Amino acid sequence: MFNYIIARTPCKALIDGISSADDGKPNYELAMKQHLAYLDALRMCGVEILLLPPLENYPDSVFVEDPALCTKHCGIVTRPGADSRRGEIDSIEPALRRFYGDNVERIEAPGTLDAGDVMMVGDTFYIGLSARTNADGAGQLVAILEKYGLTGRLVTMEKVLHLKTGLAYLEDGNLLAAGEFVNKPEFSHLNIIEIPESESYAANCIWVNGNVIMPSGYPISESKIRDLGYNVVTVDTSEYRKVDGGVSCMSLRF
């Protein structure tokens, strides 16, 4: 069960966020409406939300999942792989300390780590090696996790931005997977639900207390998730997709 959520209000500079998409710039007013609906969906899951103020100097700061990782024993301030996001960590650390006190750790240079590359499965954390997360950062994270009795396992990646771009663990042994992750041996012990390539964006969704929050507009994936017995809540994230963001990117859940 998750009790708490940390999220951040989108800043107006969101329209200049990092993007590999060719869908144009986000519409800020629509992005704000979508963010409010996203928060409403989270509240329906019975969690308490700490909403942080916008950071106008950091266009991607709405994506709080990357500069921090929340576990049941500690909070970890990461060191994002994109230079333009490094300044976000100074504002996320006080939020972590409100919940974890002195049990807040940090990834140090030359390590880089985006927590969007980290997926929790029970007490095991799968860490994707990507353009944003290097071996040094992943190694530091493994050491921190082991300090608290948790486990880290590395996963090689070839195509996607973040590990959780193509994966979502829905608890109960169920793993949504798309593309290169469908046949990864690291996940062969789990029940793999394959997301079709045409709906690969839907592989990024979140389990919150028995509910699955997923992007709207992906009927095949939605049907597969409903067939597993979850209550599905869909949210429109069209403006966040334009800056490489998905459902999991906009919250820390713990």
C-alpha positions as CSV (number, residue, x, y, z in Angstrom):
1,M,0.0,0.0,0.0
2,F,1.1,3.6,-0.7
3,N,0.3,6.3,1.8
4,Y,2.0,9.3,0.3
5,I,2.5,11.0,-3.0
6,I,4.9,13.8,-3.9
7,A,4.1,15.8,-7.0
8,R,5.1,19.2,-8.4
9,T,3.0,21.8,-10.2
10,P,4.1,22.2,-13.8
11,C,6.0,25.4,-14.5
12,K,5.3,27.6,-17.5
13,A,8.7,26.7,-18.9
14,L,7.3,23.1,-19.5
15,I,6.8,24.0,-23.1
16,D,10.6,24.0,-23.4
17,G,11.2,20.6,-21.8
18,I,13.5,18.0,-23.2
19,S,11.9,16.2,-26.0
20,S,12.6,13.5,-28.6
21,A,9.0,13.6,-29.9
22,D,7.9,15.4,-33.0
23,D,4.4,16.4,-31.7
24,G,5.2,20.1,-31.1
25,K,5.3,22.0,-27.9
26,P,2.9,21.3,-25.0
27,N,-0.1,23.6,-24.5
28,Y,0.6,24.9,-21.0
29,E,-3.1,25.6,-20.1
30,L,-4.1,22.1,-21.2
31,A,-1.1,20.6,-19.4
32,M,-2.3,22.2,-16.2
33,K,-5.8,20.8,-16.6
34,Q,-4.3,17.3,-17.2
35,H,-2.1,17.6,-14.1
36,L,-5.1,18.5,-11.9
37,A,-7.0,15.5,-13.3
38,Y,-4.0,13.3,-12.6
39,L,-3.9,14.5,-9.0
40,D,-7.6,13.8,-8.7
41,A,-7.0,10.2,-9.9
42,L,-4.3,9.7,-7.3
43,R,-6.6,11.1,-4.5
44,M,-9.2,8.6,-5.4
45,C,-6.7,5.9,-4.5
46,G,-6.6,7.0,-0.9
47,V,-3.2,8.7,-0.7
48,E,-2.1,12.0,0.9
49,I,-0.4,14.3,-1.7
50,L,2.4,16.7,-1.0
51,L,2.2,19.2,-3.9
52,L,5.4,21.1,-4.5
53,P,5.5,24.6,-6.1
54,P,6.6,25.0,-9.7
55,L,10.3,25.5,-10.5
56,E,10.4,28.0,-13.4
57,N,14.1,27.6,-14.1
58,Y,13.6,23.8,-14.7
59,P,11.2,23.0,-17.6
60,D,11.1,19.2,-16.8
61,S,10.7,19.6,-13.0
62,V,7.1,18.3,-13.1
63,F,8.6,14.9,-13.6
64,V,9.5,14.4,-9.9
65,E,10.1,10.7,-10.4
66,D,13.6,11.3,-11.9
67,P,15.4,13.4,-9.2
68,A,14.3,11.2,-6.3
69,L,13.7,7.6,-5.4
70,C,11.4,6.6,-2.5
71,T,11.7,3.2,-0.8
72,K,10.0,2.0,2.4
73,H,13.2,2.6,4.4
74,C,14.9,5.6,2.8
75,G,14.7,8.4,0.3
76,I,17.4,8.8,-2.3
77,V,18.3,12.1,-4.1
78,T,19.5,11.1,-7.5
79,R,21.9,12.9,-9.9
80,P,19.9,13.2,-13.2
81,G,21.7,12.4,-16.4
82,A,20.6,15.6,-18.2
83,D,22.7,18.6,-17.1
84,S,19.6,20.8,-17.3
85,R,17.9,18.9,-14.5
86,R,20.7,18.7,-11.9
87,G,19.4,21.8,-10.1
88,E,16.1,20.1,-9.3
89,I,17.7,17.9,-6.6
90,D,18.2,20.8,-4.2
91,S,14.5,21.4,-4.0
92,I,13.4,17.8,-3.8
93,E,15.7,16.9,-0.8
94,P,13.7,18.9,1.8
95,A,10.5,17.2,0.7
96,L,12.2,13.8,1.2
97,R,13.4,14.8,4.7
98,R,9.8,15.6,5.7
99,F,9.1,11.9,5.4
100,Y,12.5,10.1,6.0
101,G,14.3,12.4,8.4
102,D,18.0,11.5,8.4
103,N,17.4,8.5,6.1
104,V,18.1,10.4,2.9
105,E,20.9,9.3,0.7
106,R,22.5,10.9,-2.4
107,I,24.0,9.7,-5.7
108,E,27.3,11.5,-6.2
109,A,29.4,12.5,-9.2
110,P,30.5,11.0,-11.5
111,G,27.4,8.8,-11.1
112,T,24.2,9.7,-12.9
113,L,20.8,8.2,-12.1
114,D,17.3,9.0,-13.3
115,A,14.9,7.2,-11.0
116,G,12.7,6.7,-14.1
117,D,15.2,3.9,-14.7
118,V,14.3,2.2,-11.4
119,M,11.4,-0.2,-11.0
120,M,10.5,-1.6,-7.6
121,V,9.3,-5.3,-7.4
122,G,8.9,-6.0,-3.7
123,D,12.3,-5.5,-2.1
124,T,14.2,-5.7,-5.4
125,F,14.9,-2.7,-7.5
126,Y,15.6,-3.2,-11.2
127,I,17.9,-0.4,-12.5
128,G,18.2,0.3,-16.2
129,L,21.5,1.3,-17.7
130,S,20.5,4.1,-20.1
131,A,21.7,7.3,-21.6
132,R,20.6,8.9,-18.3
133,T,21.8,6.3,-15.8
134,N,25.4,5.2,-15.9
135,A,27.1,2.2,-14.3
136,D,28.6,4.4,-11.5
137,G,25.2,5.8,-10.5
138,A,23.6,2.3,-10.7
139,G,26.4,0.9,-8.5
140,Q,26.0,3.6,-5.9
141,L,22.2,2.9,-5.8
142,V,22.8,-0.8,-5.3
143,A,25.1,-0.1,-2.4
144,I,22.6,2.3,-0.8
145,L,19.8,-0.3,-1.2
146,E,21.9,-3.0,0.4
147,K,22.6,-0.8,3.3
148,Y,18.8,-0.8,4.1
149,G,18.4,-4.6,3.4
150,L,17.1,-4.1,-0.1
151,T,18.4,-5.5,-3.4
152,G,19.4,-3.9,-6.7
153,R,19.7,-5.6,-10.1
154,L,21.0,-4.1,-13.3
155,V,19.2,-4.3,-16.6
156,T,20.8,-3.5,-19.9
157,M,18.7,-1.4,-22.3
158,E,19.0,-0.6,-26.0
159,K,16.1,1.5,-27.3
160,V,14.0,3.4,-24.8
161,L,14.7,6.5,-22.7
162,H,14.0,5.0,-19.3
163,L,13.4,1.6,-17.9
164,K,9.8,2.5,-17.0
165,T,9.2,3.7,-20.5
166,G,8.6,0.1,-21.4
167,L,7.7,-1.5,-18.1
168,A,5.2,-1.2,-15.2
169,Y,5.0,-3.6,-12.3
170,L,1.4,-3.9,-11.2
171,E,2.1,-5.9,-8.0
172,D,0.7,-9.5,-7.6
173,G,3.5,-10.7,-9.9
174,N,2.0,-8.9,-13.0
175,L,4.4,-7.0,-15.2
176,L,3.4,-4.9,-18.2
177,A,6.1,-5.0,-20.9
178,A,6.6,-3.5,-24.3
179,G,9.3,-3.8,-27.0
180,E,12.7,-5.0,-25.9
181,F,11.5,-5.9,-22.4
182,V,9.0,-8.6,-23.4
183,N,11.6,-11.3,-23.5
184,K,14.2,-10.0,-21.0
185,P,15.4,-13.0,-18.9
186,E,15.5,-10.8,-15.8
187,F,11.7,-10.8,-15.7
188,S,11.0,-14.3,-16.8
189,H,9.7,-15.2,-13.3
190,L,6.9,-12.7,-13.6
191,N,3.6,-12.9,-15.4
192,I,4.4,-10.8,-18.5
193,I,1.5,-8.9,-20.1
194,E,2.7,-7.8,-23.5
195,I,1.7,-4.3,-24.6
196,P,1.5,-4.2,-28.4
197,E,4.0,-1.9,-30.2
198,S,1.1,0.3,-31.5
199,E,0.3,1.1,-27.8
200,S,3.8,1.1,-26.3
201,Y,3.2,4.4,-24.6
202,A,0.6,2.6,-22.4
203,A,3.4,0.5,-20.9
204,N,4.1,3.4,-18.6
205,C,1.4,3.3,-16.0
206,I,1.2,3.0,-12.2
207,W,-0.3,0.7,-9.6
208,V,-1.7,2.7,-6.6
209,N,-3.5,0.6,-3.9
210,G,-5.2,-1.8,-6.2
211,N,-5.9,0.7,-8.9
212,V,-4.0,1.2,-12.2
213,I,-3.7,4.7,-13.5
214,M,-2.9,4.6,-17.2
215,P,-2.9,7.0,-20.2
216,S,-6.2,7.3,-22.1
217,G,-6.6,6.1,-25.6
218,Y,-5.1,2.6,-25.5
219,P,-8.0,0.2,-25.6
220,I,-6.1,-3.0,-26.1
221,S,-3.8,-2.4,-23.1
222,E,-6.7,-1.2,-21.0
223,S,-8.6,-4.4,-21.7
224,K,-5.6,-6.5,-20.8
225,I,-5.2,-4.7,-17.5
226,R,-8.9,-4.9,-16.6
227,D,-8.8,-8.6,-17.4
228,L,-6.3,-9.0,-14.5
229,G,-8.9,-7.7,-12.1
230,Y,-7.6,-4.1,-11.5
231,N,-9.7,-1.0,-11.3
232,V,-8.4,1.1,-14.2
233,V,-8.4,4.9,-14.2
234,T,-7.4,6.6,-17.4
235,V,-5.9,10.1,-17.6
236,D,-5.0,12.2,-20.6
237,T,-1.3,12.9,-20.7
238,S,-1.1,14.1,-24.3
239,E,0.8,17.3,-23.4
240,Y,3.4,15.4,-21.3
241,R,4.0,12.9,-24.0
242,K,5.3,15.8,-26.1
243,V,8.2,16.3,-23.6
244,D,8.9,12.6,-23.1
245,G,6.8,12.2,-20.0
246,G,4.3,9.5,-18.9
247,V,2.0,8.6,-16.1
248,S,4.7,7.4,-13.7
249,C,7.0,10.4,-14.3
250,M,4.8,12.9,-12.4
251,S,4.7,11.4,-8.9
252,L,6.7,9.7,-6.2
253,R,4.7,7.0,-4.6
254,F,5.6,5.4,-1.2
